């Protein structure tokens, strides 16, 4: 009787103590936390679980936009996290070496199963600087130019695969799917010296189809309060059983990257020949950091080669597909850019990098506007304030505070972009009504490839791939969306998709660090 009473009493005391702790914690976070003065929904101030749910659903970028519209330029989106929606903040956080912030634990989820961290996930500033110096020559103008014939060959084969018989409209095809395969082929050729031929052969497409499911899984897992406990399990059979196909897809991608590196190196009979090859892996394998003498390990090559494939192929396919979406939904823009390309180049053989391609200013403006609307990394990309604190937009933030600027919200902020939900390439072209100074101010809020030392190292390559692909495609074909009248086309917004997805002419993205998407379904016919 006594022992039973004591146990019951102990349970009551434990329950009371736990309840008191939760109440105290909630009171602290709402009223006494260093970030208590910043606005935001009550649920955000109490717990980080709303953020996990938004990441899982893929709607986080939409919530960012809505929160900033309601609460203003600074929103508390988690107990210890602030989201900013200003140009001053984006440059203060990402655009300067002197910023007293760094990448935090959040990034470690993405590469931990590979055994080491890539240039994207490396949180140590010095180690990242070493890897950045190591990789920079690989993405030089000379390196990209040397590989351009290989890129053009793949793009021409892509166009040939779409060519219909005769003058009639060809078969319907999903632009998202074909864009993924084209992006994978382009990056496979650059990194390993030979493409996957996934555009031509369906049996080679399954690996490309692994990327987005794996990326989506890692994205929401990284926000779990227990992420540090889950990370070591990513290669375990237990998590494969629980997580299913996305976990297996992630592990398969890692294994594939390792196998490709091993195969590429085993084929090298003459080491000097390998070192002189044009592919990116060859350049990385026999070059280190000259400043420190650091040399890459096999794990570094495995991880970085896969990182280059995914970081190059997925954003390319998103922007290529998204640009097609906005062009087929804006007939005047499609007509202008097509006329510009066909009047500039007499034949596809002329479509190469150089003055003629650079002169296609409307093509470049279409890409800029697509990058603005699509926001390749749609949501808040976190940085952690270091010891000593940081001042952002006039406010001092204590060490440990997580900060960031959501790209989608910034790119649709009417303070910087007039009529932000209108696709208007003209906003990027100078005119009497749109002076260069206005464009320069707008560009301060435009950061599709990131900023500063952590910005995308392959930015110039991405622009070239996109320009070459779109120019070759639009020179050869007329293109139109195929949709039954009155129905919502694949990739379009509409009623029933959820809050913030009502705009029919907006290409729909599901946030997953990059973006999950689908459509549009289009058809082409030969223009000549």
VEXDREN-2710 file (C-alpha; in Angstrom, 1 decimal):
% VEXDREN-2710
k/r/px/py/pz
1/UNK/0.0/0.0/0.0
2/UNK/2.8/2.4/0.9
3/UNK/4.8/1.6/-2.2
4/UNK/1.8/2.0/-4.4
5/UNK/1.0/5.4/-2.8
6/UNK/4.6/6.5/-3.1
7/UNK/4.7/5.5/-6.8
8/UNK/1.4/7.3/-7.5
9/UNK/2.6/10.3/-5.6
10/UNK/5.9/10.3/-7.6
11/UNK/4.0/10.2/-10.8
12/UNK/1.9/13.1/-9.8
13/UNK/4.9/15.1/-8.7
14/UNK/6.6/14.3/-12.0
15/UNK/3.6/15.4/-14.0
16/UNK/3.3/18.6/-12.0
17/UNK/7.0/19.3/-12.5
18/UNK/6.8/18.6/-16.2
19/UNK/3.8/20.8/-16.6
20/UNK/5.5/23.6/-14.7
21/UNK/8.6/23.3/-16.9
22/UNK/6.5/23.5/-20.1
23/UNK/4.6/26.5/-18.8
24/UNK/7.8/28.2/-17.7
25/UNK/9.5/27.4/-21.0
26/UNK/6.5/28.8/-23.0
27/UNK/6.4/31.9/-20.8
28/UNK/10.1/32.5/-21.3
29/UNK/9.9/32.1/-25.0
30/UNK/7.0/34.4/-25.4
31/UNK/7.9/37.1/-22.8
32/UNK/11.5/37.0/-21.8
33/UNK/13.5/35.4/-24.7
34/UNK/15.9/37.8/-26.4
35/UNK/13.7/37.6/-29.5
36/UNK/10.5/38.1/-27.6
37/UNK/10.0/41.6/-29.1
38/UNK/9.9/40.4/-32.7
39/UNK/6.4/39.7/-34.3
40/UNK/5.2/36.4/-35.5
41/UNK/2.5/33.8/-34.8
42/UNK/2.3/32.5/-31.3
43/UNK/2.9/28.9/-32.4
44/UNK/6.2/30.0/-34.0
45/UNK/7.4/31.5/-30.7
46/UNK/6.5/28.4/-28.7
47/UNK/8.0/25.7/-30.9
48/UNK/9.9/24.9/-34.1
49/UNK/7.4/22.2/-35.1
50/UNK/5.3/24.5/-37.4
51/UNK/8.5/25.0/-39.4
52/UNK/9.0/21.2/-39.6
53/UNK/5.4/20.8/-40.9
54/UNK/5.8/23.5/-43.5
55/UNK/9.0/21.9/-44.8
56/UNK/7.4/18.5/-44.9
57/UNK/4.4/19.9/-46.9
58/UNK/6.6/21.9/-49.2
59/UNK/4.7/25.2/-48.5
60/UNK/7.4/26.9/-46.4
61/UNK/8.1/29.6/-49.0
62/UNK/4.4/30.5/-49.2
63/UNK/4.2/30.8/-45.4
64/UNK/7.3/33.0/-45.4
65/UNK/5.7/35.4/-47.9
66/UNK/2.4/35.4/-46.0
67/UNK/4.1/36.0/-42.7
68/UNK/6.1/38.9/-44.0
69/UNK/3.0/40.4/-45.6
70/UNK/1.2/40.2/-42.2
71/UNK/4.0/41.0/-39.7
72/UNK/6.5/43.1/-41.7
73/UNK/10.1/42.9/-42.7
74/UNK/11.3/40.9/-39.7
75/UNK/9.4/37.8/-38.4
76/UNK/10.2/35.4/-35.7
77/UNK/9.6/32.0/-37.4
78/UNK/10.8/29.8/-34.6
79/UNK/11.8/30.3/-30.9
80/UNK/15.4/31.2/-31.9
81/UNK/15.0/32.1/-35.5
82/UNK/14.3/35.4/-37.4
83/UNK/13.4/35.8/-41.0
84/UNK/14.2/39.1/-42.8
85/UNK/12.7/40.4/-46.0
86/UNK/14.9/43.4/-46.9
87/UNK/17.8/44.0/-49.3
88/UNK/19.9/45.4/-46.4
89/UNK/19.5/42.1/-44.5
90/UNK/20.3/39.9/-47.5
91/UNK/23.6/41.7/-48.0
92/UNK/24.4/41.9/-44.3
93/UNK/23.8/38.1/-43.8
94/UNK/25.1/36.6/-47.0
95/UNK/27.0/39.3/-49.0
96/UNK/30.0/40.2/-46.9
97/UNK/33.0/38.3/-45.5
98/UNK/32.8/40.4/-42.3
99/UNK/29.3/39.2/-41.4
100/UNK/29.6/37.6/-37.9
101/UNK/27.5/34.5/-39.0
102/UNK/28.2/31.0/-40.2
103/UNK/26.4/28.0/-41.5
104/UNK/25.0/25.9/-38.7
105/UNK/24.2/22.3/-37.8
106/UNK/21.2/22.4/-40.1
107/UNK/23.5/21.7/-43.1
108/UNK/25.0/18.6/-41.7
109/UNK/22.0/16.5/-42.5
110/UNK/22.5/16.7/-46.3
111/UNK/25.9/15.1/-46.6
112/UNK/26.4/13.1/-43.3
113/UNK/25.5/9.8/-45.0
114/UNK/28.3/10.4/-47.5
115/UNK/30.9/10.4/-44.8
116/UNK/32.2/14.0/-45.3
117/UNK/30.9/17.4/-46.0
118/UNK/30.9/19.1/-49.4
119/UNK/31.6/22.7/-50.3
120/UNK/27.8/23.3/-49.8
121/UNK/27.5/21.7/-46.4
122/UNK/30.9/22.5/-44.8
123/UNK/30.2/24.8/-41.8
124/UNK/33.8/25.6/-40.9
125/UNK/34.8/28.8/-42.5
126/UNK/38.5/27.9/-43.1
127/UNK/37.7/24.5/-44.4
128/UNK/35.1/25.9/-46.8
129/UNK/37.6/28.5/-48.0
130/UNK/40.0/25.7/-48.8
131/UNK/37.4/23.8/-50.8
132/UNK/36.3/27.0/-52.6
133/UNK/39.8/27.7/-53.7
134/UNK/40.2/24.1/-54.8
135/UNK/37.1/24.2/-56.9
136/UNK/37.3/27.7/-58.4
137/UNK/39.6/26.7/-61.4
138/UNK/37.2/24.0/-62.4
139/UNK/34.5/26.6/-63.0
140/UNK/36.8/29.1/-64.7
141/UNK/35.8/30.6/-68.1
142/UNK/38.6/28.5/-69.7
143/UNK/37.3/25.3/-68.2
144/UNK/33.7/26.0/-69.2
145/UNK/34.7/27.0/-72.8
146/UNK/36.7/23.8/-73.1
147/UNK/33.6/21.7/-72.3
148/UNK/31.1/23.8/-74.4
149/UNK/31.2/21.5/-77.5
150/UNK/30.2/18.6/-75.3
151/UNK/27.3/20.6/-73.9
152/UNK/26.1/21.6/-77.3
153/UNK/26.2/18.0/-78.5
154/UNK/23.9/17.0/-75.7
155/UNK/21.6/19.9/-76.3
156/UNK/21.4/19.0/-80.0
157/UNK/20.6/15.4/-79.2
158/UNK/17.9/16.6/-76.8
159/UNK/16.3/18.7/-79.5
160/UNK/16.6/15.8/-82.0
161/UNK/14.7/13.6/-79.6
162/UNK/11.8/16.0/-79.6
163/UNK/11.6/16.6/-83.3
164/UNK/8.2/15.5/-84.7
165/UNK/7.8/13.9/-88.1
166/UNK/6.8/16.3/-90.8
167/UNK/5.1/19.7/-90.2
168/UNK/2.5/18.5/-87.7
169/UNK/2.6/19.0/-83.9
170/UNK/4.5/16.2/-82.2
171/UNK/3.7/14.1/-79.1
172/UNK/3.0/15.7/-75.8
173/UNK/5.8/15.6/-73.3
174/UNK/6.3/16.7/-69.7
175/UNK/8.8/19.6/-69.7
176/UNK/9.8/19.0/-66.1
177/UNK/10.7/15.4/-66.7
178/UNK/12.7/16.1/-69.9
179/UNK/14.3/19.1/-68.2
180/UNK/15.5/16.9/-65.4
181/UNK/17.0/14.4/-67.8
182/UNK/18.7/17.1/-69.9
183/UNK/20.2/18.7/-66.7
184/UNK/21.4/15.3/-65.5
185/UNK/23.0/14.6/-68.9
186/UNK/24.7/18.0/-69.1
187/UNK/26.2/17.7/-65.6
188/UNK/27.2/14.1/-66.0
189/UNK/29.2/15.0/-69.1
190/UNK/30.9/17.9/-67.3
191/UNK/31.7/16.1/-64.1
192/UNK/32.6/12.6/-65.4
193/UNK/33.4/13.3/-69.1
194/UNK/30.4/11.3/-70.5
195/UNK/26.7/11.9/-70.1
196/UNK/24.1/9.5/-68.8
197/UNK/22.1/9.5/-72.0
198/UNK/18.9/9.7/-70.0
199/UNK/17.2/11.9/-72.6
200/UNK/17.5/9.1/-75.2
201/UNK/17.2/6.0/-73.1
202/UNK/14.5/5.5/-70.5
203/UNK/16.5/2.8/-68.7
204/UNK/19.0/5.4/-67.7
205/UNK/16.5/7.7/-66.0
206/UNK/15.8/6.0/-62.7
207/UNK/18.8/7.7/-61.0
208/UNK/17.8/11.2/-62.0
209/UNK/14.3/10.4/-60.6
210/UNK/15.9/9.7/-57.2
211/UNK/17.1/13.3/-56.7
212/UNK/14.0/15.2/-55.7
213/UNK/12.5/12.5/-53.4
214/UNK/15.8/12.2/-51.5
215/UNK/16.2/16.0/-51.3
216/UNK/12.7/16.5/-50.0
217/UNK/13.3/13.9/-47.2
218/UNK/16.6/15.4/-46.1
219/UNK/15.0/18.9/-46.1
220/UNK/12.3/18.3/-43.6
221/UNK/14.5/15.9/-41.5
222/UNK/17.0/18.7/-41.1
223/UNK/14.5/20.8/-39.2
224/UNK/13.5/18.1/-36.7
225/UNK/14.4/19.0/-33.1
226/UNK/16.0/15.6/-32.9
227/UNK/17.9/16.0/-36.3
228/UNK/21.2/15.4/-34.6
229/UNK/20.0/11.9/-33.5
230/UNK/18.5/11.0/-36.9
231/UNK/21.5/12.0/-39.0
232/UNK/23.8/9.1/-38.0
233/UNK/20.9/6.7/-38.9
234/UNK/20.6/7.8/-42.5
235/UNK/22.7/4.9/-43.8
236/UNK/21.1/2.3/-41.4
237/UNK/18.8/-0.4/-42.5
238/UNK/16.4/0.7/-39.8
239/UNK/15.9/4.1/-41.3
240/UNK/15.6/2.6/-44.8
241/UNK/12.7/0.4/-43.4
242/UNK/11.0/3.4/-41.7
243/UNK/11.8/6.0/-44.3
244/UNK/11.2/3.8/-47.3
245/UNK/12.0/4.8/-50.9
246/UNK/13.3/8.4/-50.2
247/UNK/15.9/7.1/-47.8
248/UNK/16.9/4.3/-50.2
249/UNK/17.1/6.9/-53.0
250/UNK/19.4/9.1/-51.0
251/UNK/21.7/6.2/-50.2
252/UNK/21.6/5.1/-53.8
253/UNK/22.7/8.5/-55.0
254/UNK/25.7/8.4/-52.6
255/UNK/26.7/4.9/-53.7
256/UNK/26.4/6.0/-57.4
257/UNK/28.7/9.0/-56.9
258/UNK/31.3/6.8/-55.3
259/UNK/31.0/4.2/-58.0
260/UNK/31.4/6.8/-60.7
261/UNK/34.5/8.2/-59.1
262/UNK/36.1/4.8/-58.8
263/UNK/35.2/3.9/-62.3
264/UNK/36.6/7.1/-63.7
265/UNK/39.9/6.7/-61.8
266/UNK/40.2/3.0/-62.6
267/UNK/40.0/3.8/-66.3
268/UNK/43.0/6.0/-66.0
269/UNK/45.9/4.0/-67.2
270/UNK/48.1/7.1/-67.6
271/UNK/47.8/9.4/-64.6
272/UNK/49.1/12.4/-66.6
273/UNK/46.3/11.8/-69.2
274/UNK/43.7/11.8/-66.4
275/UNK/45.2/15.0/-65.0
276/UNK/45.0/16.7/-68.4
277/UNK/41.4/15.7/-69.1
278/UNK/38.7/18.4/-69.4
279/UNK/36.1/16.8/-67.1
280/UNK/35.6/18.4/-63.7
281/UNK/36.5/15.3/-61.7
282/UNK/39.8/15.1/-63.4
283/UNK/40.6/18.7/-62.5
284/UNK/39.6/18.2/-58.9
285/UNK/41.4/14.8/-58.5
286/UNK/44.9/16.2/-59.3
287/UNK/44.6/19.6/-57.9
288/UNK/44.5/20.7/-54.3
289/UNK/44.6/24.0/-52.5
290/UNK/47.9/25.7/-53.4
291/UNK/47.7/28.1/-50.4
292/UNK/47.7/25.4/-47.7
293/UNK/48.9/22.4/-49.6
294/UNK/45.6/20.5/-48.8
295/UNK/44.9/17.6/-51.1
296/UNK/41.4/16.0/-51.6
297/UNK/40.7/12.5/-50.3
298/UNK/38.6/9.9/-52.1
299/UNK/35.7/10.9/-49.8
300/UNK/36.1/14.5/-50.9
301/UNK/35.9/13.5/-54.5
302/UNK/33.0/11.2/-54.0
303/UNK/30.9/13.8/-52.1
304/UNK/31.9/16.8/-54.3
305/UNK/31.2/15.0/-57.6
306/UNK/27.7/14.1/-56.5
307/UNK/27.2/17.6/-55.1
308/UNK/28.1/19.1/-58.5
309/UNK/25.7/16.8/-60.3
310/UNK/22.8/17.5/-58.1
311/UNK/23.5/21.2/-57.5
312/UNK/24.0/21.7/-61.2
313/UNK/21.3/19.5/-62.7
314/UNK/18.3/20.3/-60.5
315/UNK/18.4/24.1/-60.6
316/UNK/19.1/24.0/-64.3
317/UNK/16.0/21.8/-64.9
318/UNK/13.9/24.0/-62.6
319/UNK/14.8/27.2/-64.5
320/UNK/14.7/25.7/-67.9
321/UNK/11.2/24.2/-67.3
322/UNK/10.0/27.2/-65.4
323/UNK/11.0/29.5/-68.3
324/UNK/9.2/27.4/-70.8
325/UNK/6.1/27.5/-68.5
326/UNK/6.2/31.3/-68.3
327/UNK/6.8/31.7/-72.0
328/UNK/3.9/29.4/-73.1
329/UNK/1.7/31.4/-70.7
330/UNK/2.9/34.8/-72.0
331/UNK/2.5/34.7/-75.8
332/UNK/4.0/38.1/-76.4
333/UNK/7.2/37.2/-74.5
334/UNK/7.5/33.9/-76.3
335/UNK/7.2/35.7/-79.7
336/UNK/9.8/38.4/-78.7
337/UNK/12.4/36.0/-77.5
338/UNK/11.9/33.6/-80.4
339/UNK/12.2/36.4/-83.0
340/UNK/15.4/37.7/-81.2
341/UNK/17.0/34.2/-81.4
342/UNK/16.1/33.5/-85.0
343/UNK/17.1/37.0/-86.2
344/UNK/20.5/36.7/-84.4
345/UNK/21.5/33.2/-85.5
346/UNK/21.3/32.0/-89.1
347/UNK/21.5/28.3/-88.1
348/UNK/21.9/26.3/-84.9
349/UNK/25.6/25.9/-85.6
350/UNK/26.0/29.6/-84.8
351/UNK/24.5/29.2/-81.3
352/UNK/27.6/29.2/-79.2
353/UNK/29.0/31.4/-76.4
354/UNK/30.2/34.7/-77.7
355/UNK/29.1/38.2/-78.8
356/UNK/26.0/37.0/-80.6
357/UNK/24.6/35.1/-77.7
358/UNK/25.5/38.0/-75.4
359/UNK/23.5/40.3/-77.7
360/UNK/20.3/38.4/-77.0
361/UNK/19.3/40.7/-74.2
362/UNK/15.6/39.7/-74.2
363/UNK/16.6/36.0/-73.8
364/UNK/18.7/37.1/-70.8
365/UNK/15.8/39.2/-69.4
366/UNK/13.5/36.2/-69.7
367/UNK/16.0/34.1/-67.7
368/UNK/16.3/36.8/-65.1
369/UNK/12.6/37.1/-64.7
370/UNK/12.2/33.3/-64.5
371/UNK/14.9/33.2/-61.8
372/UNK/13.0/35.9/-59.9
373/UNK/9.7/34.1/-60.1
374/UNK/11.0/30.6/-59.5
375/UNK/13.5/31.5/-56.7
376/UNK/15.8/28.3/-57.1
377/UNK/16.2/28.2/-53.3
378/UNK/12.7/29.4/-52.2
379/UNK/13.0/29.6/-48.5
380/UNK/14.9/30.9/-45.5
381/UNK/18.6/29.6/-45.8
382/UNK/19.9/29.7/-42.2
383/UNK/22.9/31.3/-40.8
384/UNK/23.9/31.3/-37.1
385/UNK/25.1/34.4/-35.3
386/UNK/28.6/33.8/-33.8
387/UNK/30.0/34.9/-30.4
388/UNK/30.0/38.7/-30.2
389/UNK/26.6/39.0/-31.8
390/UNK/25.5/40.7/-35.0
391/UNK/23.6/43.8/-36.0
392/UNK/21.1/43.3/-38.8
393/UNK/18.8/46.1/-39.9
394/UNK/19.8/48.1/-36.9
395/UNK/19.0/45.4/-34.4
396/UNK/21.6/43.7/-32.3
397/UNK/21.1/39.9/-32.2
398/UNK/22.8/37.7/-29.6
399/UNK/25.0/34.7/-30.4
400/UNK/23.2/31.6/-31.4
401/UNK/20.3/33.4/-33.1
402/UNK/19.4/31.8/-36.5
403/UNK/18.8/34.3/-39.3
404/UNK/18.1/34.3/-43.0
405/UNK/16.2/35.8/-45.9
406/UNK/13.7/33.8/-47.9
407/UNK/14.4/34.1/-51.6
408/UNK/10.8/33.7/-52.8
409/UNK/9.4/36.3/-50.4
410/UNK/12.2/38.8/-51.3
411/UNK/11.7/38.3/-55.0
412/UNK/8.0/39.0/-54.6
413/UNK/8.3/41.9/-52.3
414/UNK/6.5/44.9/-53.9
415/UNK/8.9/47.3/-52.3
416/UNK/11.5/46.1/-54.7
417/UNK/9.6/44.6/-57.6
418/UNK/6.5/46.3/-59.0
419/UNK/3.6/43.9/-59.7
420/UNK/5.7/41.0/-58.4
421/UNK/3.4/38.3/-59.6
422/UNK/3.5/39.5/-63.2
423/UNK/6.0/37.8/-65.5
424/UNK/7.7/40.8/-67.1
425/UNK/11.2/40.4/-68.7
426/UNK/11.0/44.1/-69.6
427/UNK/11.6/45.1/-65.9
428/UNK/15.3/44.0/-66.5
429/UNK/15.7/46.1/-69.7
430/UNK/16.6/49.8/-69.5
431/UNK/14.3/52.3/-71.1
432/UNK/13.2/55.9/-70.5
433/UNK/10.5/54.6/-68.1
434/UNK/12.9/52.1/-66.5
435/UNK/16.3/53.8/-66.0
436/UNK/19.5/51.8/-65.2
437/UNK/19.4/53.2/-61.6
438/UNK/16.0/51.6/-61.0
439/UNK/17.3/48.2/-62.4
440/UNK/20.4/48.5/-60.2
441/UNK/18.3/49.0/-57.1
442/UNK/16.1/46.1/-58.1
443/UNK/19.2/43.8/-58.5
444/UNK/20.1/44.4/-54.9
445/UNK/17.0/42.4/-54.0
446/UNK/17.8/39.7/-56.6
447/UNK/19.9/36.8/-55.4
448/UNK/18.9/33.6/-57.2
449/UNK/22.5/32.2/-56.9
450/UNK/23.2/33.4/-53.4
451/UNK/25.7/36.1/-52.5
452/UNK/29.3/36.4/-51.2
453/UNK/31.8/33.6/-50.6
454/UNK/28.9/31.1/-50.2
455/UNK/27.3/32.1/-53.4
456/UNK/26.9/29.5/-56.2
457/UNK/30.3/28.8/-57.8
458/UNK/28.7/27.6/-61.0
459/UNK/26.6/30.7/-61.7
460/UNK/28.3/31.5/-65.1
461/UNK/28.0/27.9/-66.1
462/UNK/24.3/27.8/-65.2
463/UNK/23.6/30.9/-67.3
464/UNK/25.5/29.5/-70.3
465/UNK/23.7/26.1/-70.1
466/UNK/20.3/27.8/-69.9
467/UNK/21.0/30.2/-72.8
468/UNK/22.4/27.5/-75.0
469/UNK/19.5/25.2/-74.3
470/UNK/16.7/27.7/-74.7
471/UNK/18.3/29.3/-77.8
472/UNK/18.7/25.9/-79.6
473/UNK/15.2/24.8/-78.6
474/UNK/13.4/28.0/-79.6
475/UNK/15.4/28.4/-82.8
476/UNK/14.2/24.9/-83.9
477/UNK/10.7/24.7/-82.6
478/UNK/7.4/26.4/-82.0
479/UNK/6.0/25.3/-78.6
480/UNK/2.6/25.4/-76.9
481/UNK/1.0/24.1/-73.8
482/UNK/-1.4/21.2/-74.2
483/UNK/-4.4/21.4/-71.9
484/UNK/-8.1/20.7/-72.2
485/UNK/-10.0/24.0/-72.3
486/UNK/-11.3/24.9/-68.9
487/UNK/-9.0/22.5/-67.1
488/UNK/-5.9/23.5/-65.0
489/UNK/-2.7/22.7/-66.8
490/UNK/0.0/20.7/-65.1
491/UNK/2.2/23.1/-63.1
492/UNK/-0.4/25.8/-62.9
493/UNK/-1.9/27.2/-59.8
494/UNK/-5.6/27.0/-59.0
495/UNK/-8.4/26.6/-56.5
496/UNK/-8.0/23.6/-54.3
497/UNK/-4.2/23.6/-54.2
498/UNK/-4.0/25.5/-51.0
499/UNK/-3.5/29.0/-49.7
500/UNK/-1.1/31.0/-51.8
501/UNK/-1.4/28.7/-54.8
502/UNK/-4.5/30.3/-56.4
503/UNK/-2.7/32.1/-59.2
504/UNK/-3.2/30.1/-62.4
505/UNK/-0.3/31.5/-64.3
506/UNK/2.3/30.9/-61.5
507/UNK/4.5/27.8/-61.8
508/UNK/3.9/25.8/-58.7
509/UNK/6.8/24.9/-56.5
510/UNK/7.0/22.6/-53.4
511/UNK/9.9/23.8/-51.3
512/UNK/12.5/21.1/-50.7
513/UNK/15.7/23.3/-50.4
514/UNK/15.4/23.4/-54.1
515/UNK/11.9/22.8/-55.4
516/UNK/9.7/19.8/-56.3
517/UNK/7.5/20.6/-59.4
518/UNK/5.7/19.1/-62.3
519/UNK/4.7/20.1/-65.8
520/UNK/4.0/21.9/-68.0
521/UNK/2.9/19.4/-70.7
522/UNK/3.8/20.8/-74.1
523/UNK/4.2/19.9/-77.7
524/UNK/6.4/21.2/-80.4
525/UNK/6.5/21.4/-84.2
526/UNK/9.5/22.2/-86.4
527/UNK/9.8/25.9/-87.2
528/UNK/11.6/25.4/-90.5
END
